[in-house]
Structures are given as structure tokens and as C-alpha cells.
Amino acid sequence: MKQLPLIILSFSLFCCQHESQFDLNKDLYHFSERMENGDTVKIMTDLSACMFFASETYTFTKQHDTLFLEKYSEITSYGKTTQTLPKIPYKVKASNPLSFENYLKFLNKEDKPHEKGDFPLVTVTYKKQNRKFYDDGLQDKFMKHDSLFAVKENIYPKDPFFKQEAPPPPTIIKNKKS
């Protein structure tokens, strides 16, 4: 009978789990500061253009009061190439111009309403909530990609996945005077 209070206490600890107060719609532009332990936010980017098909997914997970980031990249043009970078602590402050939060603010300001199909440039998800951002053609898409690449370069400066070596300079042919 003395064990009954201990059993009830143990049962109540397992049954009453904390429900996160994070809300993607309210906290999107400060997600790194407002996520709670156990929360996961995914930012999926469509890097495709013309005949080039590629995407990246950035997975932010809060564990033990630390926010971690894992990046998955994929190119599916002419065969499939993938890369997963291991989890690293995400230490970029939301106020930093090269943070994902500021990139999402930029996308929100420059968002273009989609008219043809549902092909967002960037989709942010948290549980069943999502926010989608669109482009308005290739020039707009490339401008938004350039901003993303600056953010990515700040976090993963040595990531070679999408970097290509410059082609060698062309051979100079001298004209012979006859």
C-alpha cells in the first residue's frame, strides 16, 4: 500500500508530456529562438531550373536546449547524387543577416503569388503546419537562390556539393601573318 503513491506519481510523469507552444505561423521569423525541446522544423528548397533538378532540405531539431541542423542535398538530373551532412549545432542568431530567419523574411517580402500549379521555391514545415514561398520566373528564382547560397555558405563554408571548379581558360590561338 505504501507503493501506491509512488506508482501514481510515476504513471502521471509518463502520461503528462509537455505540449510545445511553438507555432510556425507566429514563430517563423524567430524559429531558432522559439523552438522547444523535441520540436523539428524542416526547410525544403527547390533549386531546380530548366533541365537541372535539385533540392535541399534543412532539418532543425531542438534537443537538450540546443538547436541542431542537418542538411540533405540531392541532384536528380542525369542520375541521382545525394549528400547528407551530419547534425551540427545551429548557432546563427535570428538577427544575423545570414540567418535562415532573415532569409525567410526576405522571401516573405519578395513572395510571388503562385498561379500555375503548386511548385514552391521554399516550403517550411512544422508538424501539420507549413508556409510556402514562390518565385516569379527564372530571374526571381536565381536572385532568391543567391540569397540562400549566402546563408548556406555562412553555415557550411566547406560544403562542396554544388560547387564546381572553374573551367580552364580557353587556349589562345595566335594568327599568323602571311
Backbone as JSON Lines, residues from 0, in Angstrom:
{"i":0,"aa":"M","n":[0.81,-1.19,0.0],"ca":[0.0,0.0,0.0],"c":[0.85,1.26,0.0]}
{"i":1,"aa":"K","n":[2.06,1.21,0.58],"ca":[2.94,2.35,0.61],"c":[3.49,2.67,-0.79]}
{"i":2,"aa":"Q","n":[3.43,1.71,-1.67],"ca":[3.95,1.91,-3.01],"c":[2.94,2.58,-3.94]}
{"i":3,"aa":"L","n":[1.69,2.64,-3.55],"ca":[0.64,3.21,-4.38],"c":[0.92,4.67,-4.76]}
{"i":4,"aa":"P","n":[1.29,5.56,-3.82],"ca":[1.6,6.94,-4.22],"c":[2.77,7.01,-5.21]}
{"i":5,"aa":"L","n":[3.76,6.16,-5.04],"ca":[4.91,6.14,-5.94],"c":[4.48,5.67,-7.33]}
{"i":6,"aa":"I","n":[3.62,4.7,-7.4],"ca":[3.12,4.2,-8.68],"c":[2.3,5.28,-9.37]}
{"i":7,"aa":"I","n":[1.45,5.98,-8.65],"ca":[0.63,7.04,-9.23],"c":[1.5,8.18,-9.74]}
{"i":8,"aa":"L","n":[2.5,8.57,-8.98],"ca":[3.42,9.63,-9.39],"c":[4.18,9.23,-10.65]}
{"i":9,"aa":"S","n":[4.69,8.0,-10.68],"ca":[5.41,7.51,-11.86],"c":[4.52,7.5,-13.09]}
{"i":10,"aa":"F","n":[3.28,7.03,-12.92],"ca":[2.32,6.97,-14.02],"c":[2.01,8.37,-14.54]}
{"i":11,"aa":"S","n":[1.83,9.32,-13.64],"ca":[1.49,10.68,-14.06],"c":[2.64,11.34,-14.8]}
{"i":12,"aa":"L","n":[3.88,11.04,-14.45],"ca":[5.03,11.61,-15.16],"c":[5.1,11.1,-16.59]}
{"i":13,"aa":"F","n":[4.75,9.85,-16.82],"ca":[4.8,9.3,-18.17],"c":[3.6,9.73,-19.0]}
{"i":14,"aa":"C","n":[2.47,9.98,-18.4],"ca":[1.25,10.32,-19.13],"c":[1.17,11.8,-19.49]}
{"i":15,"aa":"C","n":[1.72,12.64,-18.68],"ca":[1.57,14.09,-18.87],"c":[2.83,14.66,-19.52]}
{"i":16,"aa":"Q","n":[2.91,14.58,-20.81],"ca":[4.06,15.13,-21.51],"c":[3.78,16.58,-21.86]}
{"i":17,"aa":"H","n":[4.84,17.37,-21.91],"ca":[4.74,18.78,-22.23],"c":[4.37,18.96,-23.71]}
{"i":18,"aa":"E","n":[3.38,19.77,-23.97],"ca":[2.97,20.08,-25.34],"c":[3.68,21.37,-25.74]}
{"i":19,"aa":"S","n":[4.4,21.35,-26.84],"ca":[5.15,22.52,-27.29],"c":[4.2,23.67,-27.63]}
{"i":20,"aa":"Q","n":[4.64,24.87,-27.3],"ca":[3.88,26.08,-27.62],"c":[4.33,26.7,-28.93]}
{"i":21,"aa":"F","n":[5.3,26.05,-29.6],"ca":[5.8,26.59,-30.87],"c":[4.7,26.56,-31.92]}
{"i":22,"aa":"D","n":[4.54,27.66,-32.63],"ca":[3.54,27.78,-33.69],"c":[4.25,28.37,-34.91]}
{"i":23,"aa":"L","n":[4.3,27.61,-35.98],"ca":[5.03,28.03,-37.17],"c":[4.55,29.38,-37.69]}
{"i":24,"aa":"N","n":[3.25,29.6,-37.71],"ca":[2.71,30.85,-38.24],"c":[3.15,32.06,-37.42]}
{"i":25,"aa":"K","n":[3.19,31.93,-36.11],"ca":[3.59,33.04,-35.23],"c":[5.1,33.15,-35.09]}
{"i":26,"aa":"D","n":[5.81,32.02,-35.09],"ca":[7.22,31.99,-34.71],"c":[8.19,31.8,-35.88]}
{"i":27,"aa":"L","n":[7.69,31.82,-37.1],"ca":[8.53,31.51,-38.26],"c":[9.8,32.34,-38.33]}
{"i":28,"aa":"Y","n":[9.71,33.64,-38.11],"ca":[10.86,34.52,-38.3],"c":[11.75,34.6,-37.06]}
{"i":29,"aa":"H","n":[11.45,33.76,-36.07],"ca":[12.27,33.64,-34.86],"c":[12.32,32.18,-34.43]}
{"i":30,"aa":"F","n":[12.2,31.26,-35.39],"ca":[12.05,29.84,-35.03],"c":[13.22,29.32,-34.2]}
{"i":31,"aa":"S","n":[14.45,29.75,-34.48],"ca":[15.59,29.2,-33.75],"c":[15.56,29.57,-32.28]}
{"i":32,"aa":"E","n":[14.93,30.7,-31.95],"ca":[14.83,31.13,-30.56],"c":[13.59,30.58,-29.86]}
{"i":33,"aa":"R","n":[12.57,30.25,-30.62],"ca":[11.29,29.87,-30.01],"c":[10.99,28.37,-30.04]}
{"i":34,"aa":"M","n":[11.79,27.61,-30.78],"ca":[11.57,26.16,-30.77],"c":[11.82,25.62,-29.38]}
{"i":35,"aa":"E","n":[11.1,24.55,-29.03],"ca":[11.26,23.91,-27.74],"c":[11.86,22.52,-27.94]}
{"i":36,"aa":"N","n":[12.38,21.94,-26.87],"ca":[12.95,20.6,-26.95],"c":[11.94,19.63,-27.58]}
{"i":37,"aa":"G","n":[12.4,18.88,-28.55],"ca":[11.55,17.91,-29.24],"c":[10.95,18.47,-30.54]}
{"i":38,"aa":"D","n":[11.03,19.78,-30.77],"ca":[10.49,20.38,-32.0],"c":[11.42,20.14,-33.18]}
{"i":39,"aa":"T","n":[10.83,19.96,-34.36],"ca":[11.58,19.83,-35.6],"c":[10.93,20.7,-36.66]}
{"i":40,"aa":"V","n":[11.73,21.54,-37.29],"ca":[11.29,22.39,-38.39],"c":[12.13,22.01,-39.61]}
{"i":41,"aa":"K","n":[11.45,21.82,-40.75],"ca":[12.16,21.49,-41.99],"c":[11.97,22.63,-42.99]}
{"i":42,"aa":"I","n":[13.07,22.99,-43.63],"ca":[13.04,23.97,-44.72],"c":[13.47,23.23,-45.97]}
{"i":43,"aa":"M","n":[12.52,23.05,-46.9],"ca":[12.79,22.34,-48.14],"c":[12.91,23.36,-49.27]}
{"i":44,"aa":"T","n":[14.0,23.28,-50.01],"ca":[14.26,24.24,-51.08],"c":[14.29,23.53,-52.42]}
{"i":45,"aa":"D","n":[13.69,24.13,-53.41],"ca":[13.71,23.62,-54.77],"c":[14.74,24.45,-55.54]}
{"i":46,"aa":"L","n":[15.85,23.83,-55.89],"ca":[16.93,24.52,-56.59],"c":[16.9,24.25,-58.09]}
{"i":47,"aa":"S","n":[15.83,23.67,-58.58],"ca":[15.72,23.29,-59.99],"c":[15.55,24.51,-60.88]}
{"i":48,"aa":"A","n":[16.1,24.38,-62.07],"ca":[15.94,25.41,-63.1],"c":[16.2,24.76,-64.46]}
{"i":49,"aa":"C","n":[15.34,25.04,-65.39],"ca":[15.45,24.49,-66.74],"c":[15.55,22.96,-66.67]}
{"i":50,"aa":"M","n":[16.64,22.38,-67.13],"ca":[16.79,20.92,-67.13],"c":[17.61,20.41,-65.94]}
{"i":51,"aa":"F","n":[17.86,21.27,-64.97],"ca":[18.61,20.92,-63.78],"c":[17.62,20.72,-62.63]}
{"i":52,"aa":"F","n":[17.63,19.54,-62.01],"ca":[16.69,19.22,-60.93],"c":[17.47,18.94,-59.65]}
{"i":53,"aa":"A","n":[17.25,19.81,-58.65],"ca":[17.98,19.66,-57.39],"c":[17.14,20.23,-56.26]}
{"i":54,"aa":"S","n":[17.44,19.75,-55.06],"ca":[16.75,20.24,-53.87],"c":[17.65,20.08,-52.66]}
{"i":55,"aa":"E","n":[17.31,20.83,-51.63],"ca":[17.99,20.67,-50.34],"c":[16.93,20.74,-49.25]}
{"i":56,"aa":"T","n":[17.17,19.97,-48.19],"ca":[16.3,20.01,-47.02],"c":[17.17,20.29,-45.81]}
{"i":57,"aa":"Y","n":[16.78,21.32,-45.08],"ca":[17.45,21.7,-43.84],"c":[16.53,21.31,-42.7]}
{"i":58,"aa":"T","n":[17.01,20.43,-41.82],"ca":[16.21,19.94,-40.71],"c":[16.78,20.51,-39.41]}
{"i":59,"aa":"F","n":[15.96,21.32,-38.74],"ca":[16.32,21.92,-37.47],"c":[15.61,21.14,-36.37]}
{"i":60,"aa":"T","n":[16.39,20.65,-35.39],"ca":[15.83,19.87,-34.29],"c":[16.36,20.42,-32.97]}
{"i":61,"aa":"K","n":[15.46,20.66,-32.05],"ca":[15.85,21.16,-30.72],"c":[15.92,19.98,-29.78]}
{"i":62,"aa":"Q","n":[17.12,19.75,-29.21],"ca":[17.34,18.66,-28.26],"c":[18.22,19.17,-27.13]}
{"i":63,"aa":"H","n":[17.84,18.89,-25.91],"ca":[18.64,19.27,-24.74],"c":[19.01,20.76,-24.78]}
{"i":64,"aa":"D","n":[18.02,21.59,-25.11],"ca":[18.19,23.05,-25.17],"c":[19.21,23.53,-26.2]}
{"i":65,"aa":"T","n":[19.54,22.69,-27.16],"ca":[20.44,23.05,-28.25],"c":[19.74,22.82,-29.57]}
{"i":66,"aa":"L","n":[19.86,23.78,-30.47],"ca":[19.26,23.64,-31.8],"c":[20.31,23.04,-32.74]}
{"i":67,"aa":"F","n":[19.94,21.94,-33.4],"ca":[20.83,21.26,-34.33],"c":[20.29,21.41,-35.75]}
{"i":68,"aa":"L","n":[21.2,21.38,-36.71],"ca":[20.86,21.47,-38.12],"c":[21.51,20.31,-38.87]}
{"i":69,"aa":"E","n":[20.71,19.67,-39.72],"ca":[21.21,18.62,-40.61],"c":[20.77,18.98,-42.02]}
{"i":70,"aa":"K","n":[21.67,18.82,-42.99],"ca":[21.36,19.22,-44.37],"c":[21.44,18.01,-45.31]}
{"i":71,"aa":"Y","n":[20.41,17.89,-46.14],"ca":[20.35,16.83,-47.16],"c":[20.26,17.52,-48.52]}
{"i":72,"aa":"S","n":[21.15,17.15,-49.44],"ca":[21.16,17.72,-50.79],"c":[20.97,16.61,-51.8]}
{"i":73,"aa":"E","n":[20.29,16.95,-52.9],"ca":[20.02,15.94,-53.94],"c":[19.98,16.6,-55.32]}
{"i":74,"aa":"I","n":[20.65,15.96,-56.26],"ca":[20.57,16.34,-57.66],"c":[20.03,15.11,-58.39]}
{"i":75,"aa":"T","n":[18.99,15.29,-59.19],"ca":[18.41,14.15,-59.9],"c":[18.52,14.3,-61.41]}
{"i":76,"aa":"S","n":[19.27,15.27,-61.88],"ca":[19.5,15.41,-63.32],"c":[20.56,14.4,-63.74]}
{"i":77,"aa":"Y","n":[20.27,13.61,-64.76],"ca":[21.24,12.66,-65.3],"c":[21.77,11.71,-64.24]}
{"i":78,"aa":"G","n":[20.9,11.13,-63.47],"ca":[21.28,10.23,-62.38],"c":[21.09,10.94,-61.06]}
{"i":79,"aa":"K","n":[21.09,10.18,-60.0],"ca":[20.82,10.75,-58.68],"c":[22.1,10.82,-57.86]}
{"i":80,"aa":"T","n":[22.38,12.01,-57.33],"ca":[23.52,12.23,-56.45],"c":[22.97,12.86,-55.18]}
{"i":81,"aa":"T","n":[23.38,12.33,-54.03],"ca":[22.89,12.86,-52.76],"c":[24.03,13.08,-51.78]}
{"i":82,"aa":"Q","n":[23.75,13.89,-50.8],"ca":[24.71,14.13,-49.73],"c":[23.92,14.48,-48.46]}
{"i":83,"aa":"T","n":[24.3,13.9,-47.34],"ca":[23.74,14.27,-46.05],"c":[24.89,14.72,-45.17]}
{"i":84,"aa":"L","n":[24.82,15.97,-44.72],"ca":[25.83,16.45,-43.79],"c":[25.34,16.16,-42.37]}
{"i":85,"aa":"P","n":[26.25,15.78,-41.49],"ca":[25.83,15.42,-40.13],"c":[25.28,16.62,-39.36]}
{"i":86,"aa":"K","n":[24.55,16.3,-38.3],"ca":[23.98,17.34,-37.44],"c":[25.1,18.2,-36.86]}
{"i":87,"aa":"I","n":[24.86,19.51,-36.89],"ca":[25.76,20.45,-36.23],"c":[24.92,21.4,-35.41]}
{"i":88,"aa":"P","n":[25.48,21.96,-34.35],"ca":[24.72,22.97,-33.61],"c":[24.5,24.2,-34.51]}
{"i":89,"aa":"Y","n":[23.28,24.71,-34.51],"ca":[22.94,25.92,-35.28],"c":[23.1,27.1,-34.34]}
{"i":90,"aa":"K","n":[24.15,27.87,-34.56],"ca":[24.48,28.95,-33.63],"c":[24.26,30.34,-34.23]}
{"i":91,"aa":"V","n":[23.62,30.42,-35.39],"ca":[23.4,31.71,-36.03],"c":[22.2,32.38,-35.38]}
{"i":92,"aa":"K","n":[22.4,33.57,-34.87],"ca":[21.32,34.31,-34.21],"c":[20.3,34.75,-35.25]}
{"i":93,"aa":"A","n":[19.03,34.81,-34.86],"ca":[17.96,35.21,-35.78],"c":[18.19,36.61,-36.34]}
{"i":94,"aa":"S","n":[18.86,37.46,-35.59],"ca":[19.12,38.83,-36.04],"c":[20.26,38.94,-37.05]}
{"i":95,"aa":"N","n":[21.04,37.88,-37.2],"ca":[22.16,37.88,-38.14],"c":[21.63,37.97,-39.57]}
{"i":96,"aa":"P","n":[22.17,38.88,-40.4],"ca":[21.69,38.97,-41.79],"c":[21.8,37.66,-42.57]}
{"i":97,"aa":"L","n":[22.7,36.77,-42.14],"ca":[22.88,35.49,-42.83],"c":[22.22,34.33,-42.08]}
{"i":98,"aa":"S","n":[21.13,34.61,-41.38],"ca":[20.37,33.56,-40.7],"c":[19.25,33.08,-41.61]}
{"i":99,"aa":"F","n":[18.76,31.88,-41.33],"ca":[17.6,31.37,-42.07],"c":[16.38,32.24,-41.8]}
{"i":100,"aa":"E","n":[16.26,32.76,-40.58],"ca":[15.11,33.62,-40.26],"c":[15.09,34.85,-41.17]}
{"i":101,"aa":"N","n":[16.24,35.5,-41.36],"ca":[16.28,36.67,-42.24],"c":[16.07,36.28,-43.7]}
{"i":102,"aa":"Y","n":[16.53,35.1,-44.1],"ca":[16.25,34.63,-45.45],"c":[14.74,34.45,-45.64]}
{"i":103,"aa":"L","n":[14.06,33.89,-44.64],"ca":[12.61,33.7,-44.74],"c":[11.88,35.05,-44.74]}
{"i":104,"aa":"K","n":[12.38,36.02,-44.0],"ca":[11.8,37.38,-44.04],"c":[11.94,37.96,-45.44]}
{"i":105,"aa":"F","n":[13.11,37.78,-46.04],"ca":[13.35,38.24,-47.41],"c":[12.38,37.57,-48.37]}
{"i":106,"aa":"L","n":[12.21,36.26,-48.24],"ca":[11.27,35.55,-49.12],"c":[9.85,36.07,-48.94]}
{"i":107,"aa":"N","n":[9.46,36.33,-47.7],"ca":[8.12,36.84,-47.43],"c":[7.91,38.2,-48.12]}
{"i":108,"aa":"K","n":[8.91,39.04,-48.03],"ca":[8.83,40.37,-48.64],"c":[8.76,40.27,-50.17]}
{"i":109,"aa":"E","n":[9.49,39.31,-50.73],"ca":[9.59,39.16,-52.18],"c":[8.68,38.05,-52.73]}
{"i":110,"aa":"D","n":[7.79,37.51,-51.89],"ca":[6.96,36.38,-52.3],"c":[6.09,36.74,-53.49]}
{"i":111,"aa":"K","n":[5.95,35.81,-54.42],"ca":[5.1,36.0,-55.61],"c":[3.96,35.01,-55.52]}
{"i":112,"aa":"P","n":[2.75,35.48,-55.73],"ca":[1.62,34.53,-55.69],"c":[1.76,33.49,-56.8]}
{"i":113,"aa":"H","n":[1.5,32.27,-56.45],"ca":[1.61,31.22,-57.46],"c":[0.3,31.15,-58.25]}
{"i":114,"aa":"E","n":[0.44,30.93,-59.53],"ca":[-0.73,30.85,-60.39],"c":[-0.82,29.52,-61.12]}
{"i":115,"aa":"K","n":[0.33,28.92,-61.36],"ca":[0.36,27.69,-62.15],"c":[0.86,26.54,-61.29]}
{"i":116,"aa":"G","n":[-0.03,25.73,-60.81],"ca":[0.38,24.56,-60.04],"c":[0.86,24.93,-58.65]}
{"i":117,"aa":"D","n":[1.46,23.97,-58.0],"ca":[1.93,24.15,-56.64],"c":[3.41,23.76,-56.57]}
{"i":118,"aa":"F","n":[4.27,24.63,-57.09],"ca":[5.7,24.36,-57.11],"c":[6.42,25.47,-56.34]}
{"i":119,"aa":"P","n":[6.37,25.41,-55.01],"ca":[7.01,26.46,-54.23],"c":[8.54,26.38,-54.32]}
{"i":120,"aa":"L","n":[9.15,27.52,-54.18],"ca":[10.61,27.61,-54.15],"c":[11.12,27.08,-52.81]}
{"i":121,"aa":"V","n":[10.42,27.46,-51.73],"ca":[10.78,27.04,-50.38],"c":[9.51,26.67,-49.62]}
{"i":122,"aa":"T","n":[9.56,25.55,-48.91],"ca":[8.46,25.12,-48.05],"c":[9.02,24.89,-46.66]}
{"i":123,"aa":"V","n":[8.4,25.52,-45.67],"ca":[8.8,25.34,-44.28],"c":[7.69,24.55,-43.59]}
{"i":124,"aa":"T","n":[8.06,23.47,-42.9],"ca":[7.05,22.65,-42.23],"c":[7.39,22.46,-40.75]}
{"i":125,"aa":"Y","n":[6.33,22.39,-39.97],"ca":[6.41,22.02,-38.56],"c":[5.12,21.26,-38.26]}
{"i":126,"aa":"K","n":[5.26,20.0,-37.91],"ca":[4.11,19.12,-37.7],"c":[3.17,19.23,-38.9]}
{"i":127,"aa":"K","n":[1.93,19.68,-38.71],"ca":[0.99,19.78,-39.83],"c":[0.89,21.19,-40.4]}
{"i":128,"aa":"Q","n":[1.71,22.1,-39.9],"ca":[1.71,23.47,-40.41],"c":[2.76,23.61,-41.51]}
{"i":129,"aa":"N","n":[2.48,24.45,-42.49],"ca":[3.51,24.74,-43.49],"c":[3.33,26.16,-44.02]}
{"i":130,"aa":"R","n":[4.42,26.69,-44.52],"ca":[4.43,28.0,-45.17],"c":[5.22,27.85,-46.45]}
{"i":131,"aa":"K","n":[4.65,28.31,-47.55],"ca":[5.29,28.17,-48.85],"c":[5.63,29.54,-49.42]}
{"i":132,"aa":"F","n":[6.78,29.61,-50.1],"ca":[7.23,30.83,-50.75],"c":[7.47,30.52,-52.22]}
{"i":133,"aa":"Y","n":[7.11,31.46,-53.09],"ca":[7.16,31.23,-54.53],"c":[8.06,32.24,-55.22]}
{"i":134,"aa":"D","n":[8.4,31.93,-56.46],"ca":[9.18,32.84,-57.3],"c":[8.32,33.26,-58.48]}
{"i":135,"aa":"D","n":[8.85,34.19,-59.24],"ca":[8.14,34.72,-60.41],"c":[9.03,34.62,-61.64]}
{"i":136,"aa":"G","n":[9.47,33.42,-61.95],"ca":[10.31,33.21,-63.12],"c":[11.78,33.04,-62.75]}
{"i":137,"aa":"L","n":[12.59,32.77,-63.77],"ca":[13.99,32.42,-63.55],"c":[14.8,33.52,-62.88]}
{"i":138,"aa":"Q","n":[14.64,34.75,-63.3],"ca":[15.43,35.82,-62.71],"c":[15.13,35.95,-61.21]}
{"i":139,"aa":"D","n":[13.86,35.93,-60.85],"ca":[13.45,36.0,-59.45],"c":[13.97,34.78,-58.68]}
{"i":140,"aa":"K","n":[13.87,33.6,-59.3],"ca":[14.34,32.37,-58.66],"c":[15.84,32.44,-58.38]}
{"i":141,"aa":"F","n":[16.62,32.89,-59.37],"ca":[18.08,32.95,-59.19],"c":[18.46,33.98,-58.13]}
{"i":142,"aa":"M","n":[17.74,35.09,-58.05],"ca":[18.01,36.09,-57.02],"c":[17.77,35.48,-55.64]}
{"i":143,"aa":"K","n":[16.69,34.73,-55.5],"ca":[16.37,34.1,-54.22],"c":[17.35,32.96,-53.91]}
{"i":144,"aa":"H","n":[17.81,32.23,-54.92],"ca":[18.82,31.2,-54.71],"c":[20.13,31.83,-54.24]}
{"i":145,"aa":"D","n":[20.52,32.96,-54.84],"ca":[21.76,33.62,-54.43],"c":[21.71,33.99,-52.95]}
{"i":146,"aa":"S","n":[20.57,34.47,-52.49],"ca":[20.43,34.81,-51.06],"c":[20.54,33.56,-50.19]}
{"i":147,"aa":"L","n":[19.94,32.47,-50.63],"ca":[20.03,31.21,-49.89],"c":[21.48,30.72,-49.85]}
{"i":148,"aa":"F","n":[22.19,30.82,-50.97],"ca":[23.57,30.34,-51.02],"c":[24.46,31.13,-50.06]}
{"i":149,"aa":"A","n":[24.18,32.42,-49.87],"ca":[24.95,33.21,-48.91],"c":[24.71,32.7,-47.49]}
{"i":150,"aa":"V","n":[23.46,32.38,-47.16],"ca":[23.12,31.82,-45.84],"c":[23.81,30.47,-45.67]}
{"i":151,"aa":"K","n":[23.7,29.64,-46.69],"ca":[24.3,28.3,-46.64],"c":[25.82,28.38,-46.49]}
{"i":152,"aa":"E","n":[26.44,29.28,-47.23],"ca":[27.91,29.45,-47.17],"c":[28.35,29.89,-45.77]}
{"i":153,"aa":"N","n":[27.52,30.68,-45.11],"ca":[27.82,31.13,-43.75],"c":[27.83,29.95,-42.77]}
{"i":154,"aa":"I","n":[26.94,28.99,-42.98],"ca":[26.81,27.85,-42.07],"c":[27.73,26.7,-42.47]}
{"i":155,"aa":"Y","n":[27.81,26.42,-43.75],"ca":[28.62,25.31,-44.28],"c":[29.65,25.85,-45.28]}
{"i":156,"aa":"P","n":[30.68,26.55,-44.82],"ca":[31.63,27.17,-45.76],"c":[32.43,26.16,-46.6]}
{"i":157,"aa":"K","n":[32.54,24.94,-46.14],"ca":[33.35,23.95,-46.87],"c":[32.51,22.9,-47.59]}
{"i":158,"aa":"D","n":[31.22,23.16,-47.76],"ca":[30.35,22.19,-48.43],"c":[30.59,22.26,-49.94]}
{"i":159,"aa":"P","n":[31.15,21.2,-50.53],"ca":[31.48,21.24,-51.96],"c":[30.37,20.72,-52.88]}
{"i":160,"aa":"F","n":[29.2,20.36,-52.35],"ca":[28.22,19.64,-53.14],"c":[27.81,20.34,-54.43]}
{"i":161,"aa":"F","n":[27.48,21.62,-54.37],"ca":[27.04,22.33,-55.57],"c":[28.15,23.18,-56.19]}
{"i":162,"aa":"K","n":[29.33,23.14,-55.63],"ca":[30.42,23.94,-56.17],"c":[31.11,23.18,-57.28]}
{"i":163,"aa":"Q","n":[31.42,23.9,-58.33],"ca":[32.14,23.3,-59.45],"c":[33.42,24.08,-59.67]}
{"i":164,"aa":"E","n":[34.43,23.37,-60.09],"ca":[35.67,24.05,-60.41],"c":[35.46,24.86,-61.68]}
{"i":165,"aa":"A","n":[36.12,25.97,-61.76],"ca":[36.03,26.8,-62.95],"c":[36.68,26.06,-64.11]}
{"i":166,"aa":"P","n":[36.11,26.18,-65.29],"ca":[36.73,25.51,-66.44],"c":[38.08,26.17,-66.73]}
{"i":167,"aa":"P","n":[38.97,25.42,-67.36],"ca":[40.27,26.01,-67.68],"c":[40.08,27.15,-68.69]}
{"i":168,"aa":"P","n":[40.99,28.11,-68.67],"ca":[40.85,29.21,-69.63],"c":[41.0,28.69,-71.06]}
{"i":169,"aa":"P","n":[40.35,29.36,-71.99],"ca":[40.45,28.9,-73.37],"c":[41.87,29.07,-73.91]}
{"i":170,"aa":"T","n":[42.2,28.21,-74.82],"ca":[43.51,28.28,-75.46],"c":[43.51,29.46,-76.43]}
{"i":171,"aa":"I","n":[44.57,30.25,-76.34],"ca":[44.66,31.42,-77.22],"c":[45.41,31.0,-78.48]}
{"i":172,"aa":"I","n":[44.75,31.21,-79.59],"ca":[45.36,30.88,-80.89],"c":[45.8,32.18,-81.53]}
{"i":173,"aa":"K","n":[47.06,32.26,-81.82],"ca":[47.6,33.47,-82.46],"c":[47.5,33.33,-83.96]}
{"i":174,"aa":"N","n":[47.07,34.4,-84.57],"ca":[47.01,34.41,-86.04],"c":[48.38,34.63,-86.6]}
{"i":175,"aa":"K","n":[48.71,33.84,-87.57],"ca":[49.99,34.02,-88.26],"c":[49.77,34.98,-89.4]}
{"i":176,"aa":"K","n":[50.64,35.94,-89.5],"ca":[50.54,36.88,-90.62],"c":[51.22,36.25,-91.83]}
{"i":177,"aa":"S","n":[50.54,36.3,-92.95],"ca":[51.1,35.7,-94.15],"c":[51.9,36.68,-94.92]}
